[in-house]
């Protein structure tokens, strides 16, 4: 495993804070109706991504996830300006403005979405891992899902095949407590999601998803197992989201006191406390990072605001391969 150093902690602080502020800006412009449709924010779950990235080999390993997918591609190396532009529906976005909030993609950076169908990414993640094994590529796929997705039949079919074929994939459940507004306790007779792997004799375990160091250690073990030909793992990251399921969520299913209790273990605060305790940086140095992040977020907003909308013809080019497709009635 790569060492966890002073630089690691400073990078975690800067990255996680940037992701948080980036999405806070998205929430603000959503209220102004500059971003439309659904908007699912990652606030509170940043340690899962930060720790996972530390354990990955960027440029080689792949990532696929559900619709809470704005900050993962930033971590994989995609320009955040292009991600914000995509949410604005602009031509400079990652999919020329045609994918939107739930469908961020970057084949170049091995980030394979962004999927709006609950659990839809699970068999796709195993499929990519199958391709890597078939062509003898030394890659591992990280396949993320929410706790609601583990109630889909496709998960169980995929776990069975992945274990049977010893695919190089790590299945990661980001258990933030609620599938939309339904608590884990109301969806099954058990609450320890990681134990689902036992039915397939798949290596499985829970992890503190609010602590990036714990995440990095757990993910490193699973990734190395997959890379060495040992097959898949099933990890339950116990985390929490501070915002609603989406921007339209009134959050009647939980109390404000519950949210405040989880904010006491905010992953960004935990990292900041360790940095100060170990004297990796001073308060003044961290404030300089904070200021720099605010400026970067404003640059992303400015880029998205000033970018043009795509030409209407792009929509047809992206959807229809056949140039003389007979059901297009209107000439552009």
C-alpha positions, 0 to 999 in steps of 0.5 A, a space after each residue: 500500500 502507498 504510504 499515508 503521509 503528510 502530503 496525503 493528508 494535505 491532499 485529502 483536505 484540499 480535495 475533499 473541501 474542493 468537492 464539498 464547495 464545488 457541490 455547494 455551488 451546484 446547489 446554489 445555482 440549482 436554486 437559481 434554475 441554472 442547473 435543471 433536472 435532478 441533482 444528487 449531492 455527495 456532501 458527507 461521503 467524501 472520505 469514501 472517494 478520497 480513500 479509494 483514490 489513494 488505493 487505486 492506480 489512476 490511469 489504469 484502474 476504472 470506476 463506475 457509480 450511480 447518479 451521485 457522480 459529480 466529484 468522482 470524475 474530478 478525483 479521476 482527473 477530469 477538469 471540474 470546469 467541464 463537469 460544471 458545464 455539463 450540469 449547465 447543459 453546455 457544449 463544453 461539458 463532458 458529454 456536450 451538455 447532453 448527459 447532465 447531472 446523472 451521466 458524467 462520463 470520461 472514457 479517457 480518465 476511465 470514469 464510466 458513469 454516472 447511471 440513473 437506473 438504480 443498480 444499473 451500473 453493477 453488471 456493467 462494472 462486472 462486464 468491464 472487469 470481465 473485459 480486462 481479465 479476458 484481454 489480460 489487462 492489469 486493471 481493477 474496476 471499482 463498482 460503487 452503489 448505494 444501499 438501495 441498489 443492493 435490493 436489486 436482483 441484478 446485484 445478486 446475479 452479478 456477485 454470483 458470476 463475478 465470484 464464479 469467474 474471479 473477476 478483478 472488481 471491487 463492489 463498494 456499497 456506500 451505505 448512507 443510511 437511506 435509499 431515497 427516504 427509506 432507511 436500511 432497517 425498513 428494506 431488509 431483515 438485516 442491517 449488516 449489508 456487507 454480509 451479503 457477500 458471505 452467500 457467495 463466499 466472496 471476501 467482504 467486510 464493513 468499513 468506516 466510510 467517514 475516515 479516508 485512512 480506514 477506507 484507503 487500507 480496506 480498499 487497498 487490500 481488496 484492490 490488491 486481491 483483485 489485481 493478483 487474480 484473487 477475484 472480487 470483494 464486497 465492501 460496505 462503506 458506512 457513511 452519511 449524506 448531509 443533504 437530501 437524496 436530491 435537491 427536491 427531498 424535504 427529508 421528513 424521514 430523519 431529524 435535524 438532530 440526527 444530521 447534526 450528530 453525524 456532522 460531528 464526524 464530518 470527514 473533512 473536519 476529521 482530516 483537518 483535526 489530524 493535520 493540526 494535531 500532527 502539525 502538518 499545516 497551520 490554521 493560516 496555511 489551511 485558510 490559504 487553501 480554503 481561499 484558493 478553493 473558493 477561487 477555483 470554484 468561481 472559475 468553474 462557475 464562470 466557465 459554465 456560465 460563459 460556455 455556449 449551448 450545444 447546437 441542436 444538430 449535436 443531439 441528433 448526431 449523438 442519438 442517431 447513427 444512421 444519417 437518413 434515419 426515417 423517423 426524423 421529420 424536421 430538418 434543422 
